[in-house]
Every structure is written in C-alpha cells, then in structure tokens.
C-alpha cells in the first residue's frame, strides 16, 4: 500500500463509478438515457420536461416502446437532435418529416 498512514485516521479509497449508459448510443433508449444523465435529471424530471409520464420514459429508455408521432417533437427538443438514423427510402423520409 502506498501513501502516508496515520494511526487512528480511517483510510478510505474512492473510485469512479463506470457510467451506466452508452457513450455512443445506438437506440432511442440509449440516446434518451445518456441525455438525461448528462443533465443530471431523474426519469420523472425528464418526463415532466417532455410532457409524458414517468412510465413512458422508463419504457423508452428500456426500448420497450417507441414514441408516437405526437411525442417526437418534445423528445427531439429534449435531446437537441433527432436520434433516428438518416432516411434512405421515400417512406423513411416521409416518417422523418412527420416526426419533425
């Protein structure tokens, strides 16, 4: 063990905890969780900002459900970007336009 040791003084070790979210998010849930953690928000606080229930945010973060088109505008505003991959087909471009 390195370092000074003083009798009677408790010795504590601190370690950084690994982040519990992906630094390179791939899914909508990963994007949402990363942004929420960066802002230091609880799920209920993020839900309030987006105008949805806490359960909705939990389901989105766990990739159990996806937002309906009406929920994409507040979600994109919360994230600051559209997390969906670039559109390749006409149908994907139409869906992207509907989200915005």
N, C-alpha and C positions, 0 to 999 in steps of 0.2 A: 504494500500500500504506500502511495506517495503522499507527501504533504505533511504539514505540521499536525501534531496531535496534542491536545491539551486535556489533561485529566479532568473529568467532571463535565466536560463540554460535549454534548451529543454531536455525533458526526452524521450528517445527512448527505445523501447523494441525490442529485437531481438529474433527470434525463428528459430530453424532449420526447414527447409522445408522437408517434407517427400520425400523420393526417389520416382521418377516416374517410377521405374522399379522394377521387382520382384527380391528379394534376392535369391530365389530358382526358377530359370527359368524352365519352363516346355516345352515351344515351342521354335522352332528355332528363331522366332522373339524376344522372351524374352531373349534368350541367347545373341543374337546379340546386342540388346539394352543395356543390362547390361554391356557387354564388352566395347561397345562404350562409355558409360557414365563413366566407370572406367578409361578409357584412356583420358577422357575429350575432346573427338572429336565431331565435328559436323557430321551430316549424310553425307555431301558432302566430308568431310575429310576421313571418313571411306570408302566411295565409292571409292575414289581415291586410297586408300591403297589396296583395293581388285580388282581394275581394272574394276569396274562396274559403272553404272550411279547412281546418287543420287536417282532417282525414283525407281530404283531396290532396294536400301537399305530401302527406305520408305516402299515399298511393302513387303519386307521380314520382317521388324520389325512389321508390322501390320498383318502378317500372311496371306496376300492376295495372294502371290505367293511363290513358293519354287525355290531354285536354280536348274539349270540344272546340270547334272554331271560335265561338264567342269568348273563350277563355285565353286564346292565344295572345290577344293584344296586351292584357295586363301581364301575362307571363313574359312576353318579349320585352316589355318595359322594365320588368323586374330584373331580367338578365342583362339587358342592354344590347342584345343582339338576338337574331333568330338562330336557334340551335339546330335547326333541321339542315341536313346536307343539301348542297346545291341541286337544283332541279335539272333533270336530264330530259324528261319527256314532257309533252304538252300537258298531260294530266297532272304531273308533278308541279309544273309551272302554274297551272290554274289553282291547285291546292295551296301553293305558297302565296299566291296573290290573295286568296281568301283569308289566310292566316293574318296577313298584314291589314 
